Amino acid sequence: MDGSFAYSQIRSLTGSESADKLALFPNPISSSGQKLQFNNLPSQLQKIELVSIAGIVTYSIEKPSSQGINIEGVSKGLYIVKAILQNGQMFSSRLLIR
């Protein structure tokens, strides 16, 4: 309240924010006719899940094809796509379905 101020120390952070991201395309995607493609899926992939913003798993597939997955019939909206590996590790990314 007296008008004085002080600077804090500068700290640097290292790490890869994209390390736990899942590369998918096209994004946004149309819910009719397009297949959701993934870039460099790990060989230990167990399943792919589409989770709605409400936290409900709306789509799940075990060991998807390298040709992509058909999301026809999934409602429009924003989703989290999760790739779950056999060791429990998870990669995720946001997906907009138009």
C-alpha positions in Angstrom: 0.0 0.0 0.0 3.0 2.3 0.3 3.8 2.1 -3.4 7.0 0.0 -3.1 7.7 -3.0 -5.2 10.2 -5.8 -5.6 11.2 -8.1 -8.5 11.2 -11.9 -8.1 13.9 -14.2 -9.3 13.7 -15.4 -12.9 13.4 -19.2 -13.1 13.7 -21.3 -16.2 11.7 -24.5 -16.8 12.7 -27.2 -19.1 10.6 -30.1 -20.4 8.5 -31.0 -23.3 4.9 -30.1 -23.1 4.2 -32.0 -26.2 5.7 -35.3 -24.8 2.3 -36.4 -23.6 0.3 -35.1 -26.5 -1.2 -37.3 -29.2 -0.7 -36.1 -32.8 -4.0 -36.5 -34.7 -5.5 -35.1 -37.9 -7.7 -33.7 -39.3 -8.6 -31.5 -36.4 -11.3 -30.2 -36.5 -13.0 -33.1 -38.2 -16.4 -33.7 -39.7 -18.5 -36.4 -38.0 -19.5 -37.9 -41.4 -17.2 -39.6 -43.8 -13.8 -38.7 -42.4 -11.5 -41.0 -40.5 -9.5 -39.7 -37.6 -5.8 -40.4 -38.3 -2.9 -40.7 -35.8 0.7 -39.9 -36.3 3.3 -42.3 -34.9 1.1 -44.4 -32.6 3.2 -46.4 -30.2 3.5 -50.2 -30.8 2.3 -50.9 -27.2 -1.1 -49.2 -27.9 -3.9 -50.9 -26.0 -6.9 -48.6 -26.8 -8.1 -45.2 -28.0 -10.9 -43.4 -26.2 -12.9 -40.3 -27.0 -13.9 -38.6 -23.8 -16.5 -35.8 -23.8 -16.0 -32.6 -21.8 -18.5 -34.0 -19.3 -16.0 -36.9 -18.7 -18.1 -39.6 -20.4 -16.3 -42.1 -22.7 -18.3 -41.7 -25.9 -16.2 -43.9 -28.1 -13.6 -46.6 -27.4 -11.7 -49.0 -29.6 -9.1 -51.6 -28.8 -6.0 -51.6 -31.0 -7.2 -49.3 -33.8 -6.2 -49.8 -37.4 -3.3 -47.8 -38.9 -5.9 -46.6 -41.4 -7.5 -44.5 -38.7 -10.8 -44.7 -36.9 -14.3 -43.9 -38.2 -16.1 -41.5 -35.8 -19.3 -41.4 -37.7 -22.2 -41.1 -35.4 -20.2 -39.3 -32.6 -22.0 -36.1 -31.6 -20.5 -32.7 -32.5 -18.4 -31.1 -29.8 -15.1 -30.9 -28.1 -13.4 -34.1 -27.0 -10.3 -35.4 -25.4 -8.7 -38.3 -27.4 -6.7 -40.6 -25.1 -4.3 -43.3 -26.3 -3.7 -45.8 -23.5 -0.6 -48.0 -23.7 -0.3 -51.5 -22.2 1.9 -50.2 -19.4 -0.8 -47.7 -18.4 1.0 -44.6 -19.9 -1.5 -42.2 -21.6 -1.2 -39.7 -24.4 -3.9 -37.2 -25.1 -5.0 -34.4 -27.3 -8.1 -32.2 -27.9 -10.4 -32.9 -30.9 -13.2 -30.8 -32.3 -15.9 -32.6 -34.1 -18.0 -30.4 -36.4 
